[in-house]
Amino acid sequence: MEFDLAQTDHLLLTTKQIRKRMDMSRAVPRETLLECIDIASRAPMGSNVERNKWLIVDDADLKMAIAELYRKNAEPYFAQSEDLPADDVSERVVSSARYLSDHMHEVPAMVIPLRLDRVEGWPSGDVSGWYGSVLPGVWSFQMALRSRGIGSCWTTLHLGSEAEVGQLLGIPDTVTQVAMLPVGYYTGDSFSVTKRRPAADITFINKWGDKASNA
Ligand SMILES: Cc1cc2nc3c(=O)[nH]c(=O)nc-3n(C[C@H](O)[C@H](O)[C@H](O)COP(=O)(O)O)c2cc1C
């Protein structure tokens, strides 16, 4: 089967982090989330060992409790960002992140990707293999959602209260929460491509420092 590059590149380039454009009033069916998790679970895993779990939270009281913990951790981040030199990009990110934080309890669902074990004190190669076995699936999950008109935002701020959230949701303390994705249908579909430095400027050929743009 030949891929339609225009379509696959569009998906890769425009799977954005959705905050202000999340439709808080439209529920996301659990079956759709499970379908996307099924796709995401095909992402690569070190030694092909399946030790990942997912937790969907759509109960209003639990969402409120998690949102409050999220906001507790987000506040110092927002306070700190007020001291940063303002540019267009950081202002937009902070304004959008603040919006999501303020509305976090309203999101249709929160999805927490989990992996068995804790990595404290592990050698960096093991940590890399461990995270590398769970995070590719999170991105696949975001793209599977996007293909269905559903947006999500990769967040980590609640992890400052990981233990409290774990207690609320009955997650054993031997399990790691790696992110928390608020999920909801997005409104409009005019997503711009994120501005980044060109590949030739960030890629070296054969030796550190020998930029592809100089080759
Ligand atoms: C590892 C990771 C952690 C992030 N944590 C948060 C977070 O806690 N809250 C938040 O609003 N956005 C968070 N983001 C989103 C980023 O702030 C940023 O908006 C995003 O990477 C740029 O997305 P864009 O492609 O939509 O421009 C996180 C992204 C990543 C990859």
The ligand as a MOL file (V3000), in Angstrom:
LIG
                    3D

  0  0  0     0  0            999 V3000
M  V30 BEGIN CTAB
M  V30 COUNTS 31 33 0 0 0
M  V30 BEGIN ATOM
M  V30 1 C 6.9990 16.4580 27.8760 0
M  V30 2 C 5.9940 17.5600 27.6980 0
M  V30 3 C 5.4020 18.1140 28.8030 0
M  V30 4 C 4.4380 19.1300 28.6690 0
M  V30 5 N 3.7840 19.5960 29.7780 0
M  V30 6 C 2.7810 20.4920 29.6310 0
M  V30 7 C 1.9660 20.8700 30.7520 0
M  V30 8 O 2.1300 20.3750 31.8720 0
M  V30 9 N 0.9580 21.7560 30.5330 0
M  V30 10 C 0.7040 22.2930 29.3030 0
M  V30 11 O -0.2500 23.1070 29.1640 0
M  V30 12 N 1.4460 21.9440 28.2190 0
M  V30 13 C 2.4620 21.0550 28.3560 0
M  V30 14 N 3.1700 20.6550 27.2490 0
M  V30 15 C 2.9120 21.2940 25.9130 0
M  V30 16 C 4.0260 22.3300 25.5700 0
M  V30 17 O 3.9880 23.3890 26.4930 0
M  V30 18 C 3.8970 22.9830 24.1940 0
M  V30 19 O 2.7020 23.6750 24.1140 0
M  V30 20 C 3.9040 22.0460 23.0670 0
M  V30 21 O 4.9670 21.1370 23.1080 0
M  V30 22 C 3.9290 22.8140 21.7270 0
M  V30 23 O 2.8970 22.2910 21.0610 0
M  V30 24 P 2.3590 22.6970 19.6570 0
M  V30 25 O 2.8940 21.6410 18.7720 0
M  V30 26 O 0.9100 22.6610 19.8140 0
M  V30 27 O 2.9040 24.0600 19.2900 0
M  V30 28 C 4.1200 19.6360 27.3710 0
M  V30 29 C 4.7250 19.0680 26.2490 0
M  V30 30 C 5.6260 18.0280 26.4030 0
M  V30 31 C 6.2150 17.4090 25.1660 0
M  V30 END ATOM
M  V30 BEGIN BOND
M  V30 1 1 1 2
M  V30 2 1 2 3
M  V30 3 2 2 30
M  V30 4 2 3 4
M  V30 5 1 4 5
M  V30 6 1 4 28
M  V30 7 2 5 6
M  V30 8 1 6 7
M  V30 9 1 6 13
M  V30 10 2 7 8
M  V30 11 1 7 9
M  V30 12 1 9 10
M  V30 13 2 10 11
M  V30 14 1 10 12
M  V30 15 2 12 13
M  V30 16 1 13 14
M  V30 17 1 14 15
M  V30 18 1 14 28
M  V30 19 1 15 16
M  V30 20 1 16 17
M  V30 21 1 16 18
M  V30 22 1 18 19
M  V30 23 1 18 20
M  V30 24 1 20 21
M  V30 25 1 20 22
M  V30 26 1 22 23
M  V30 27 1 23 24
M  V30 28 2 24 25
M  V30 29 1 24 26
M  V30 30 1 24 27
M  V30 31 2 28 29
M  V30 32 1 29 30
M  V30 33 1 30 31
M  V30 END BOND
M  V30 END CTAB
M  END
